[in-house]
Amino acid sequence: MSDPRWRNVQPAIQLLGNVQVNGSWRGQLTLSSRKVLAVLTSAGAEIGMNAYNIADHLWGSTQPASGLQMVRSYVMTLRMALRSTPVQIVHNRATGYRLILSSNDVDAYLFEACLRNAQKSFRSEKNPQEAIRSLEVGLGMWRSETAMPEVQDVILLKGEAQRLQELRLQAEETLAEVRLRASPRGHHSLIPRLLHLVHLYPFRERLIASLMIALYSSGRRVEALLTYSDSRLRFIEYAGVEPAITLRRIQVAILNSLDHDSLVSLLPEPSSGCTVPPSQVPGLSELGQSIRG
């Protein structure tokens, strides 16, 4: 299967880490300019935002007297930074500032397209290797554990960062589950990443389940059982509840020395959630075709 055309694409706007414009202006934008860029990008390609709206997002009730002029200055800086990219900022008196971009101009858009492609590949076409490839490429676009960490004092951007973070974790969970299903061996390669993720997100039950199976299938039965018991104690201590029944069933299967396929059959069907309305991400259907090409 040929490499997708977007594999080596360097998106003009990058949100999956610190906000930046790719190219000669990388790292040279002020924090305020990056906030404006992230606000316009998160609003979507079809939604305009006037200077009053942008100022309200940046400062709220603490807006300085020169806030509108400052916003216009930030936009001018962004226009200069984007000159070497396909992205443009246009202004309309009625609708305000708006980005003209395509679906491969923003890393977050590409990441979400990868999730959509993985879901279709696995569920509709029963093609786990294509799903794995899409998820690995999508996750490879992340440059840090968090999207837009430096601009999350803007409420709009904090919400968008949380949404992208949830999708990233869904992608991690789905990748582990699909790899467990697709490969009869090599589960030890999953363990370092799953250990890291479970440490960071100790209440993500899908990650815990995959870690238990990966450990058991790699000959580390005791560690798999300890993972369950440690997680159960954590759930009871911090939330006052038992973990999901799936984890208990996997524990029982390990105690009974069932084979790998029997344990994997206890996992729920992998899924890749993606909540951006297509109207806000231009050319998603075309992008899907390029991913699959």
JOURCOR-V328048 format. One record per backbone hydrogen bond with DSSP energy under -0.5 kcal/mol. CO is the residue of the C=O (numbers start at 1). NH is the residue of the N-H. If there is no record, write none. Layout:
# JOURCOR-V328048
CO & NH
CO & NH
This chain:
# JOURCOR-V328048
4 & 7
6 & 9
9 & 11
12 & 22
13 & 15
13 & 107
14 & 20
15 & 17
15 & 148
16 & 143
17 & 148
20 & 14
23 & 26
25 & 28
30 & 34
31 & 35
32 & 36
33 & 37
34 & 38
35 & 39
36 & 40
37 & 41
38 & 42
39 & 43
40 & 44
41 & 44
44 & 47
46 & 48
49 & 97
50 & 54
51 & 55
52 & 56
53 & 57
54 & 58
55 & 59
55 & 60
56 & 60
59 & 62
60 & 63
64 & 67
66 & 70
67 & 71
68 & 72
69 & 73
70 & 74
71 & 75
72 & 76
73 & 77
74 & 78
75 & 79
76 & 80
77 & 81
78 & 82
80 & 83
82 & 85
88 & 90
88 & 100
90 & 98
92 & 96
96 & 92
97 & 49
98 & 90
99 & 101
100 & 88
102 & 105
105 & 13
106 & 110
107 & 111
108 & 112
109 & 113
110 & 114
111 & 115
112 & 116
113 & 117
114 & 118
115 & 119
116 & 120
117 & 121
118 & 122
119 & 123
119 & 124
120 & 124
120 & 125
121 & 127
126 & 128
127 & 131
128 & 132
129 & 133
130 & 134
131 & 135
132 & 136
133 & 137
134 & 138
135 & 139
136 & 140
137 & 141
138 & 141
139 & 142
148 & 151
149 & 152
151 & 154
153 & 155
154 & 158
155 & 159
156 & 160
157 & 161
158 & 162
159 & 163
160 & 164
161 & 165
162 & 166
163 & 167
164 & 168
165 & 169
166 & 170
167 & 171
168 & 172
169 & 173
170 & 174
171 & 175
172 & 176
173 & 177
174 & 178
175 & 179
176 & 180
177 & 181
178 & 182
179 & 183
186 & 189
187 & 190
187 & 191
188 & 191
188 & 192
190 & 194
191 & 195
192 & 196
193 & 197
194 & 198
195 & 199
196 & 200
197 & 201
201 & 204
203 & 205
204 & 208
205 & 209
206 & 210
207 & 211
208 & 212
209 & 213
210 & 214
211 & 215
212 & 216
213 & 217
214 & 218
215 & 218
215 & 220
216 & 219
220 & 224
221 & 225
222 & 226
223 & 227
224 & 228
225 & 229
226 & 230
227 & 231
228 & 232
229 & 233
230 & 234
231 & 235
232 & 236
233 & 237
234 & 238
235 & 239
235 & 240
235 & 241
236 & 240
244 & 247
244 & 248
245 & 249
246 & 250
247 & 251
248 & 252
249 & 253
250 & 254
251 & 255
252 & 256
253 & 258
254 & 257
259 & 263
260 & 264
261 & 265
263 & 266
264 & 267
277 & 280
277 & 281
278 & 281
280 & 45
280 & 282
281 & 284
283 & 287
284 & 288
285 & 289
286 & 290
287 & 291
288 & 292
289 & 293
290 & 5
